[in-house]
């Protein structure tokens, strides 16, 4: 048996962050959505249990026991009374490392979904609890659809409706470690707040979404730029282009995104940046909309 699943890139369209709480977490309010690009996780029956990493960014990620894919696998198997037939999981790492795209969380969620397919009905019942234990982002990655994340990031609700968004993801191929960025945020006095923005009555075009998002923030962008100046270069390059309706950093960086009015402008922006900045990772994509949002 051979199965595979996309682990889509998660993009924070806005990320409002409050002060560090006593439980060690920062409260957040974030609109997150998922791209039609990402890593790929594969399941194959095998003579022995195994895990390997390959792909353009695979060399930077060792196939170690603390990899979230391995941890997800082991936790999914822990409650089973009968051991399954041996299988091998392969992570095809196509997203940059420490990129603010939720790659590890999405990889773990994809592995859980693959195991649900391979192990049969009932296996998926424990997945939400496993996801919460693995990390705040893993739960939303199980659904891989637009979500408003609040609290520690796992208080999830459906956002109001908005359309699919033609977008370009750009990473300068410089790491932006999440822990360091949050420490920088705290050292700056945690100037943001986990406030939920007021939603417009209608968001029917990418231009309307961009105008709404312009009233929001990524509170981690400033500390990330201080720690990794290459992020500022990416944002400057995106904001200088006429195809860009709005540009912002995703998560804790270093990946930034630009929203465009249509696929033609998106592809033109991606082609220009790829030619001008051959040392950057540039990826055109579509960010999933939420046309059936819950308001």
C-alpha positions in Angstrom: 0.0 0.0 0.0 1.2 3.5 -0.9 -0.5 6.7 0.2 0.5 10.3 0.2 -0.9 13.6 1.5 -0.1 17.2 1.0 0.9 19.0 4.2 -0.1 22.5 3.1 1.7 25.7 4.1 -0.2 27.6 6.9 -0.3 31.4 6.4 -1.3 33.8 9.1 -3.2 36.6 7.4 -3.0 38.5 10.6 -1.5 37.6 14.0 -2.4 39.7 17.1 -0.3 38.7 20.1 -0.8 39.5 23.8 1.5 39.4 26.8 3.0 36.2 28.1 0.6 34.4 30.5 1.3 32.5 33.6 0.9 29.2 31.7 3.8 30.0 29.4 1.7 30.9 26.4 1.0 34.2 24.6 -2.7 34.7 23.8 -3.3 35.3 20.1 -6.0 36.2 17.7 -5.1 35.1 14.2 -6.8 34.4 10.9 -5.0 31.5 9.4 -5.5 29.8 6.0 -3.7 27.2 3.9 -2.0 27.3 0.6 -2.2 24.7 -2.2 1.6 24.1 -1.8 3.5 22.5 1.0 5.4 19.4 2.1 4.3 15.9 1.2 4.1 12.9 3.6 4.0 9.4 2.2 3.0 6.1 3.8 4.3 2.8 2.4 4.0 -0.8 3.7 7.5 -2.1 4.4 9.5 -4.9 5.9 10.3 -2.7 9.0 9.1 0.4 10.6 11.0 3.5 9.4 11.1 7.2 8.7 13.1 9.2 6.3 13.4 12.8 5.0 14.0 13.9 1.5 13.2 16.9 -0.8 14.7 20.3 -1.5 15.0 21.2 2.3 15.3 17.6 3.6 19.1 17.9 4.2 18.4 20.6 6.8 16.0 18.4 8.8 17.4 15.2 10.3 15.1 12.1 10.5 15.3 12.1 14.3 13.0 10.7 16.9 11.8 14.2 18.0 10.5 15.0 14.5 6.8 15.8 14.8 6.0 13.2 12.1 7.6 10.5 14.2 6.0 11.8 17.4 2.6 11.8 15.7 3.1 8.3 14.4 4.2 6.9 17.8 1.3 8.6 19.7 -1.2 7.3 17.1 0.1 3.8 17.6 0.5 3.9 21.4 -3.2 3.2 22.1 -3.6 0.3 19.8 -3.9 -3.2 21.3 -2.5 -4.9 18.2 0.6 -3.7 16.3 0.0 -2.8 12.7 1.9 -4.3 9.8 5.3 -2.5 9.4 5.3 0.7 7.3 7.6 3.5 6.3 6.8 7.2 6.5 8.7 9.6 4.2 8.6 13.4 4.6 9.3 15.2 1.3 10.4 18.6 2.7 9.5 21.2 0.2 9.0 24.2 2.5 11.9 26.2 4.0 12.8 25.4 7.6 11.8 27.9 10.4 9.7 29.7 7.9 6.6 30.8 9.7 4.5 28.4 7.6 3.6 25.8 10.2 5.5 23.2 8.3 6.2 20.9 11.2 2.7 21.1 12.5 1.2 20.5 9.1 3.6 17.6 8.5 2.4 16.0 11.8 -1.3 16.6 10.9 -0.8 15.0 7.4 0.9 12.0 9.0 -2.1 11.5 11.4 -4.5 11.7 8.4 -2.5 9.1 6.5 -2.5 6.8 9.5 -6.2 7.3 9.7 -6.6 6.1 6.1 -4.1 3.2 6.6 -5.2 1.9 10.0 -8.9 1.9 9.3 -12.0 3.4 11.0 -11.7 4.6 14.6 -8.1 5.5 14.5 -8.9 9.2 13.9 -11.0 9.5 17.1 -7.8 10.2 19.2 -6.3 12.6 16.7 -7.6 15.9 18.2 -6.2 15.0 21.6 -2.9 14.0 20.0 -2.8 17.2 18.0 -3.3 19.3 21.1 -0.4 17.5 22.8 1.9 17.9 19.8 1.4 21.7 19.6 -1.1 24.5 19.3 -1.0 24.7 15.5 -1.4 20.9 14.8 -5.1 20.9 15.6 -5.9 23.6 12.9 -3.7 21.7 10.5 -5.8 18.6 10.8 -8.7 20.6 9.2 -6.4 22.5 6.9 -9.1 25.2 6.1 -9.4 28.9 7.1 -9.8 29.3 10.8 -9.9 32.0 13.5 -7.4 30.9 16.2 -7.6 32.4 19.6 -6.4 31.7 23.1 -3.2 29.7 23.0 -4.0 29.1 19.3 -6.2 26.1 19.6 -9.5 27.8 20.4 -10.8 27.6 16.8 -13.8 29.0 15.0 -14.9 29.5 11.4 -14.1 33.0 10.1 -16.6 35.1 8.1 -16.7 34.3 4.4 -13.9 35.5 2.1 -12.7 34.4 -1.4 -9.7 32.4 -2.5 -6.6 34.6 -2.6 -4.0 34.6 -5.4 -0.7 35.0 -3.5 3.0 34.7 -3.6 5.1 33.3 -0.7 8.6 34.6 -0.4 11.4 33.4 2.0 14.9 34.9 2.0 16.2 31.5 3.0 17.3 32.9 6.4 15.9 31.2 9.5 13.6 33.0 11.9 13.3 30.8 15.0 10.0 31.1 16.8 11.4 31.1 20.3 13.8 33.9 19.6 11.2 36.1 18.0 8.8 35.7 20.9 11.6 36.6 23.3 12.3 39.7 21.2 8.6 40.5 21.4 8.6 40.2 25.2 11.8 42.2 25.5 10.2 45.0 23.6 7.4 45.1 26.2 4.9 43.0 24.2 3.3 46.1 22.6 0.5 44.2 20.9 -2.7 42.7 22.1 -4.7 39.6 21.2 -7.7 41.7 20.0 -10.2 40.3 17.5 -10.7 42.8 14.6 -14.1 44.1 13.6 -15.1 42.1 10.5 -16.6 43.8 7.5 -20.1 42.8 6.5 -18.8 41.5 3.2 -15.4 40.4 1.7 -16.1 39.3 -1.8 -12.8 40.2 -3.7 -9.1 39.9 -3.0 -8.9 43.7 -3.0 -11.6 43.9 -0.2 -9.7 41.2 1.8 -6.5 43.2 1.4 -8.2 46.4 2.6 -9.5 44.7 5.7 -6.2 43.0 6.5 -4.5 46.4 6.2 -6.3 47.3 9.4 -4.8 44.3 11.2 -1.2 43.4 12.1 1.4 40.8 12.7 2.7 41.7 16.1 5.7 39.5 15.6 6.9 41.2 12.4 8.9 44.0 14.2 10.9 41.7 16.5 11.4 39.2 13.6 12.8 42.0 11.4 15.1 43.2 14.2 16.5 39.6 14.5 16.5 38.9 10.8 16.9 42.0 8.6 16.4 40.0 5.4 12.7 39.9 6.2 12.6 43.7 5.8 14.2 43.3 2.3 11.5 40.8 1.3 8.7 43.1 2.5 10.3 46.1 0.8 10.6 44.2 -2.5 7.0 43.0 -2.3 5.5 46.3 -1.4 7.4 48.1 -4.2 5.6 46.0 -6.9 2.3 47.2 -8.5 0.9 43.6 -8.4 0.9 43.6 -4.6 -2.4 44.5 -2.9 -1.0 43.8 0.6 2.2 42.2 1.9 2.9 40.9 5.4 5.0 38.4 7.3 3.5 35.1 8.2 3.7 33.7 11.7 7.1 34.3 13.2 8.8 34.6 9.8 10.8 34.6 7.8 8.3 33.9 5.0 6.2 36.8 3.8 3.2 36.8 1.5 1.7 39.2 -1.1 -2.0 39.1 -2.0 -2.7 39.9 -5.7 -5.9 40.7 -7.5 -5.8 37.7 -9.8 -3.7 34.8 -10.9 -2.2 36.7 -13.8 -0.8 39.4 -11.5 0.3 36.8 -9.0 2.3 34.9 -11.6 3.9 38.1 -13.0 5.0 39.1 -9.5 6.4 35.6 -8.8 8.3 35.6 -12.1 9.8 39.0 -11.5 10.9 38.2 -7.9 12.4 34.9 -8.9 14.4 36.6 -11.7 15.5 39.5 -9.5 16.3 37.5 -6.4 17.5 34.0 -7.4 18.7 33.4 -3.8 15.2 33.6 -2.4 12.5 31.0 -2.3 9.5 32.3 -4.3 6.3 30.3 -4.7 3.1 31.4 -6.3 0.0 29.8 -4.8 -3.7 30.1 -3.9 -4.7 30.7 -0.3 -7.9 29.0 0.5 -11.0 31.2 1.2 -13.8 30.6 3.5 -17.0 31.2 1.5 -19.1 29.3 4.0 -17.7 31.2 7.0 -19.7 31.1 10.2 -19.6 34.9 10.8 
